[in-house]
Amino acid sequence: MISTFFSIGIGIGLSIERGTTMSKEKVRENRLRRMAERQGMKLHKIKRHDPLALDYGTCYLVDIRSNAIIFPASYSETGIGATVDEIEKFLTKR
């Protein structure tokens, strides 16, 4: 009985920790979306569910007016987007 409560407590603790990490990342993405919008771009996140896929968790920026991909420049050739860190560097450098 005690071991059941112990394992439930550990499970709850791990899910809370994971949720905190996920929410911090979502807050960061939303901040980058607003930065991109103020600069005339839109941030698109690639919705891949397979963590082993090359483009899993990557993003790209599109110009709102021309609907052309701005960053990364090689996205149209490779199909692989940029990491959130690369997007942030690009947006803050401009």
C-alpha positions in Angstrom: 0.0 0.0 0.0 2.8 2.4 0.9 4.7 1.5 -2.2 1.6 2.4 -4.3 1.3 5.8 -2.8 5.1 6.3 -3.2 5.0 5.4 -6.9 2.0 7.6 -7.5 3.7 10.5 -5.8 6.8 10.1 -8.0 4.7 9.9 -11.1 2.9 13.1 -10.2 6.2 14.8 -9.4 7.7 13.8 -12.8 4.6 15.0 -14.7 4.6 18.3 -13.0 8.3 18.8 -13.8 7.7 17.8 -17.4 4.8 20.2 -17.6 6.9 23.1 -16.3 9.6 22.5 -18.9 7.0 22.3 -21.7 5.2 25.4 -20.6 8.5 27.4 -20.5 9.2 26.3 -24.0 5.7 27.3 -25.2 6.1 30.7 -23.5 9.4 31.2 -25.4 7.8 30.1 -28.7 4.9 32.6 -28.2 7.4 35.4 -27.4 9.2 34.6 -30.7 5.9 34.6 -32.6 5.2 38.1 -31.3 8.7 39.2 -32.2 8.3 37.8 -35.7 4.9 39.4 -36.2 6.3 42.9 -35.2 8.9 42.4 -37.9 6.4 41.4 -40.6 7.0 37.7 -40.4 5.1 34.6 -39.1 6.7 31.8 -37.2 5.6 28.3 -38.3 6.5 25.3 -36.2 6.7 22.0 -38.0 4.2 19.6 -36.5 6.1 16.3 -36.6 5.2 13.7 -34.0 8.2 11.5 -34.6 11.2 12.6 -32.5 13.5 10.7 -34.8 12.4 12.7 -37.9 15.0 15.2 -39.1 12.7 18.2 -38.9 11.1 17.3 -35.5 10.8 20.4 -33.3 12.0 22.8 -36.0 10.5 26.1 -37.2 10.7 28.5 -40.1 9.9 32.2 -40.7 7.6 33.4 -43.5 7.2 36.9 -44.8 3.6 38.0 -44.2 3.3 40.1 -47.4 5.0 37.8 -50.0 4.3 34.5 -48.2 7.9 33.5 -49.0 10.2 31.6 -46.6 12.7 34.0 -45.1 14.6 31.8 -42.6 16.2 29.3 -42.9 17.1 30.0 -46.5 17.8 26.4 -47.2 14.4 25.2 -45.9 12.9 24.9 -49.4 15.8 22.7 -50.5 16.2 20.4 -47.5 12.8 20.6 -45.9 14.5 20.9 -42.5 13.7 24.0 -40.5 15.7 25.9 -37.9 15.8 25.3 -34.1 14.1 27.7 -31.7 17.6 29.0 -30.7 18.4 29.8 -34.4 15.1 31.6 -34.9 15.7 33.6 -31.7 19.2 34.7 -32.9 17.8 35.6 -36.3 15.0 37.7 -34.9 17.1 39.5 -32.3 19.9 40.2 -34.8 17.7 42.2 -37.1 
